[in-house]
Amino acid sequence: MDSSTNSLDDVSADSAEFPDRTSLMEVRLQAQEDEITLLKSSLADALRRIRLHDKLLPLLKQQLIAVNPGAARVLNQVCCADGCSNNRKHSSSCSVDRQPTPSHVSNSPVHKTNGITTESALPQTDPSTKDRSTQTELTLSGLAAAQSRLTLDLSRGVRSLHLEDGLPSDTSQGSEGGRAKLHRVAGIDEEAEEPEEEEGDGGGGQDKELGWASELEEPIQPSTIRTLQKEDYLDRSSSPDEQSPTSTTGRSAELNPRSAPLSPIAEADKKPLIRRNSEKLINDKPRKRLEKKAASSANLLMRSPSLENRAKDLISSAGSGSKRGSYGQGQSIKMFIRGRPITMYIPSNIQNYEDLKMDTPSEKLELDWVYGYRGRDCRANLYFLPTGEAVYFIACVIVIYHINNHTQRHYRKHTDCVRCLAVHPDKVRIASGQTAGVDKDKPLLPCVHIWDSGTLVTLQQIGVGTFQRGVGSVAFSFADSGAFLCVIDDSNEHMLSVWEVSKGTKHAEVKSTNEAVFVVDFNPGDSNNIITCGKSHVYFWTLSAGQFTKKQGIFGKYKKPKFIQCFVFSLTGDVLTGDSEGNIMTWGKSAADIKTLGKGAKETYQIMRQTKAHEGSVFTLCTLPGGGLLSGGGKDRKIIRWSADLAPERECEIPEKFGAVRTIADVDGEELLVGTTRNAILRGTFSDGFVVIVQGHVDEMWGLATHPSQDIFLSCGNDRQVFLWNAEEHKMDWCTTLEEYGLCADFSPVGSVVSIGLSTGRWVVLDLVTREVVSEYVDGNEQHSVMRYSPDGSFLAVGSHDNFIYIYSVSENGRRYSRFGKCNGHSSFITHLDWSKDGKYIMSNSGDYEILYWDIAGGCKLLRNRYESKDREWASYTCVLGFHVMGVWLEGSDGTDINALCRSHSERVVAVADDFCKVHLFQYPCPKPKAPSRKYEGHGSHVTNVCFTCSDSHLVSMGGKDTCILQWKVQRVGDSRERLASLSSTSTSSPEPAVC
């Protein structure tokens, strides 16, 4: 670990108290902001539904009158009641003029027929006080018709009339035909549609006949109307802000027909009723207005008081109709992310959403290849085994790479990034240490694994719960054939501990220093002597009876360097160190200076010789079998071979594009493996030079694209490098450097060019053969986040962080572009987009969790009615928000937990890249929450992107800060069983574990 990082850790540790308080305040502030956002969205949703209800009510009344004119009498009385209630809000004189009456007395004219008492259908109200939004004006002909209908009803001996009595008999029975008659309202979509409220766009266009069902998501049934009337009555009778309890009773009796002698249904209404999601009876103490608003907000958070949900509950409880009927056309599902409701419309081909079953996908992943090497910030990370294999690590994977056979094996038992390696004297066992991490809320403790490089079996797991922050360096003892292991952790005190390898128990432990420690190792001739080096120090430790004694190296007349980067033991037993001044220091034990220090003086370790080796730091030293020495330089990028008496013999320089020399591994005394600071591994000799055998990115990566017809893929990132990889041959085809960060990419369908979005608003088009830029354009001044060609290659969509999607028409096989239009409508930056299969429409996501649809062929217009796009087929599916991928979101997700997803070309599975270093595989479609998946580990940072190759044979995943690209082989589960099933013409599936 570099000294700058350790210095920052020390400073932060010294002042840990104040950042902790600041972090606590930030967490509280963020929680309050999230709560405010949630309340705002909930109140907006409530207001939208109230407006929608007000618009639909008069149309529904007109429809009921058209179906059965006998309903006009009841509707007029309800309208009168609403008018009087509204009039009380605006005029106090009316409430003063009216006299309260008991609930069993009515001011309406009373008729007696054969001993049956009923109220007149003609309410006595002032026409000037009628609310035009909720009342239907009566004409003279209407009054005459009402009186004639009243006489007819009286002859039938009706005791009371409710709203559902005006429905046809077939409708009240809940038949499908009657239900269709009830909710077909002409012109309702035009009135209900509001451009700024796209959450509520449920009708219009092709679904005008089912507009109300689209809006409310359920057909209205008689039992629903009756219950809603009851709740509306309770609302008017129990509001403490509009009337007193006494006047409420009188006016309810006066204006509501249910105050007359009750039918059996109305008699039941006399029982104490409770509002839905309320704990108080109507005769409890009146609440204040503020309390009612708070209760309303709380109900909205539970999603229960919305009109469509109440209707669903009532219909299901009444048992009217099947589940298939209750999930008819226009039904939608809501998911909430950070308190924001996101509406997902169910496609027409899904008849019964509740009965959908989510299974574990029939495909699984197996790690096939690892691209990259961590040399940027780790030391002693490359070794050569007698089997002809090189051992190195990146992210959470330790790679065992056979150089001549070009094959890889992988040790994958670490749960977070690997930081160090050590090879046992038997050249078979390997010790590897990892850093601490967090998997969601579960801490991942640092530890050391001792494992067999032949079988990849873990033999010991050492130090779980002992080390802090991480394991910085490990080493086996040599004098006793590797019986002990010494470890330096990344705590503030950089604890030095010695462990028994066979038992996995701690033998001794001591605080080393508060400064950074880079390397620890045993003296090969004595396992009781240990040396550590780091920032401005070299310590010589002696272990006796479980106790450590420390002696510091004395620099004396020599300049004390800022960092001691590395050390080795010579064949004569001397210690050789390389420092940040470019020197190789030879240390030796000197006798006690009794003249200067007195009789109690002890022997010391001092510098015996200083040799100038490199310009800049000496990053690594490696001993050769004949006593020679290899040194690797930082600034000068040189590898120098020294004789046993430190005389230079040969040297070579590493190309600048590969960076400085990080570590050297001897292969056979002549051939070398060299790890560099730009994450490359070179192989070669001083005579023939060096060639790269492993290469990777050196900074965070985001851009990933797979070729439409070949097994190749492209990656780009913040290091300005663009790599083209061959997935079949497991090698890099070419690499080029851009002027700016590359953040997104996509291949043209013709496959000859690739477009890359940059960090400053520019985007370029590269030729795959010549690697030259054939086109270059600028859209805005912010970074681009997504590039996507249409299926036929005639258009290119560029999603930007300036909230726009720029559309270009493409010609000359992807070499010529002209601006076609711009999609303007998102309120945050574009994150993902996909084209429809016909190339006419786009689905897009944004940073504030919007899902918008665009008509590109029609002039890049925003489709206000998202319901019309529910059955549209998409050429690709990379949008993280959508009905077909709802199930990939875990409960409690905050909207940034999923960075990318990709549907396979066969449309069987969808791969997900999350923020917790995992790759998931779900079945497709995946529209239900808590869907089972297969989970795969290997990345040591947030996974930024995933893509399937053209044939779906492989999946490529890309890490962020770990600079690692993992290539997974896609395999079918139970192929033999499926073949037998196909022969017998039956469909079978075998259960698989949710986690692999």
ABEGO torsion letter per residue (X at the ends): XBAAAAAAAAAAAAAAAAAAAAAAAAAAAAAAAAAAAAAAAAAAAAAAAAAAAAAAAAAAAAAAAAABAAAAAAAAAAAAAAAAAAAAAABAAAAAABBBBBAABBABBBBBBGGBBBBBABBBBBAAABBAAABBBBBAAAAAAAAAAAAAAAAAGBABBBAAAABBAAAAAGBAAAAAAAABBBGAAAAABBAABAAABABEEAAAAAAAAAAAGBBBBAAAAAAAAAAAAAAAAABAAABBAAAAAAAAAAABAAABBBBAAAAAAABBBBBBGBABBAABBBBBAAAAAAAAAAAAAAGAABAAAAAAAAAAAAGBEBAAAABBBGBBBBBBBGGBBBBBBBBAABABAAABBBBBBABBBBBABBBEBBAAABBGABBBBAAGBBBBBBEABBBBBBAAAGBBBBBAABABBBABBBBBAAGABBBBBBBBBBBEABBBBBBBBBBBAAAGBBABBBGBGABBGEBABBBBBAAAGGABBBBBBABAAGBBBBBBAAAGBBABBBBABABBBABBBBBAABAABBBBBBBGBBBBBBBBGGBBBBBBBBAEABBBBABBABBBBBAAGBBBBBBAAGBBBBBBBBBBBAAAAEAABBBBBBBABBBBABBEBBABBBBBAAGBBBBBBAAAGBBBBBBAAGBBABBBBBBAAAEBBABBBBAAGABBBBBBAAGBBBBEBAAAEBBBABBBBABBBABBBBBAABBBBBBBBAAGBBBBBBAAAGBBABBBBBABBBABBBBBAAGABBBBBBAAGBBBBBBAAAGBBABBBBBEABBBABBBBBAAGABBBBBBAAGBBBBBBBBGGGABBBBAEBBBGBABBBABBBBBAAGABBBBBBAAGBBBBBBAAAGGBBBABAAAAAABBBABBABABEAAAAAABBBGBAGAABABBBBBAAGABBBBBBAAGBBBBBBOBBABBGBBBBBBBGBABBBABBBBBAAGABBBBBBBAAGBBBBBBBBBBGAAAAAAAAAAGBBBBBBBBABX
